[in-house]
Amino acid sequence: MKYLYIVDYWIPFPSSEYGGLFNVIAESDTECHDILLDWREEYDSEYDSRIMERVVSAPKFLLAENQESRIVESFTT
């Protein structure tokens, strides 16, 4: 079973004015974390330690069909 995670961008104010969302398909919190950790184009690696916290608190929705684990879409400002 896989889930759609809606993960908040994890650079907190006032360190940054940037924010956004990552939509990730993953089997578990750990897999979602690893996918985000491997994809560093949109965020500063200085905040890697906060990724798991955001994944665990993210809304997640069970998918009806099996999908490939991946970042579906990202939106950052």
C-alpha positions as CSV (number, residue, x, y, z in Angstrom):
1,M,0.0,0.0,0.0
2,K,1.2,3.5,-0.8
3,Y,0.2,6.9,0.4
4,L,0.2,10.4,-1.0
5,Y,2.0,12.7,1.5
6,I,1.5,16.5,1.5
7,V,4.7,17.7,3.1
8,D,5.2,21.4,4.1
9,Y,8.4,23.0,3.1
10,W,10.6,22.9,6.2
11,I,12.6,26.2,6.1
12,P,11.1,28.0,9.1
13,F,10.4,31.7,9.4
14,P,12.4,34.0,10.2
15,S,15.3,32.1,8.8
16,S,13.6,32.2,5.4
17,E,10.6,33.7,3.7
18,Y,10.4,30.6,1.5
19,G,7.7,27.9,1.8
20,G,5.7,25.5,-0.2
21,L,4.6,21.9,-0.4
22,F,5.9,18.6,-1.7
23,N,3.4,15.9,-2.9
24,V,5.1,12.6,-2.5
25,I,4.0,9.0,-3.2
26,A,5.6,6.6,-0.7
27,E,5.0,3.4,1.1
28,S,6.1,4.7,4.5
29,D,7.3,7.7,6.4
30,T,10.9,6.4,6.0
31,E,10.6,6.0,2.3
32,C,9.1,9.5,2.0
33,H,11.9,10.9,4.0
34,D,14.5,9.2,1.8
35,I,12.9,10.4,-1.4
36,L,13.0,14.0,-0.1
37,L,16.5,13.7,1.2
38,D,17.7,12.5,-2.2
39,W,16.0,15.4,-4.0
40,R,17.8,18.6,-3.0
41,E,17.1,20.9,-5.9
42,E,14.5,22.9,-4.1
43,Y,15.8,23.3,-0.6
44,D,18.9,24.0,1.4
45,S,20.5,20.8,2.9
46,E,21.1,22.8,6.1
47,Y,17.5,21.7,7.0
48,D,17.8,18.0,6.4
49,S,17.4,17.2,10.0
50,R,13.8,18.6,9.9
51,I,12.6,16.5,7.0
52,M,11.4,13.5,9.1
53,E,9.5,15.8,11.5
54,R,7.6,17.3,8.6
55,V,6.9,13.9,7.0
56,V,5.5,12.4,10.2
57,S,3.1,15.4,10.7
58,A,2.1,15.5,7.0
59,P,-1.4,14.6,6.0
60,K,-1.3,11.3,4.1
61,F,-3.9,9.6,2.0
62,L,-4.1,5.9,1.1
63,L,-4.0,5.4,-2.7
64,A,-6.5,3.1,-4.3
65,E,-3.9,2.0,-6.9
66,N,-0.3,1.1,-6.6
67,Q,1.9,3.9,-7.9
68,E,5.6,4.4,-8.3
69,S,7.2,6.1,-5.3
70,R,8.2,9.6,-6.3
71,I,7.8,13.3,-5.8
72,V,4.6,14.0,-7.8
73,E,4.8,17.7,-7.6
74,S,6.5,20.5,-5.7
75,F,5.6,24.1,-5.2
76,T,8.0,26.5,-3.5
77,T,8.2,30.2,-3.2
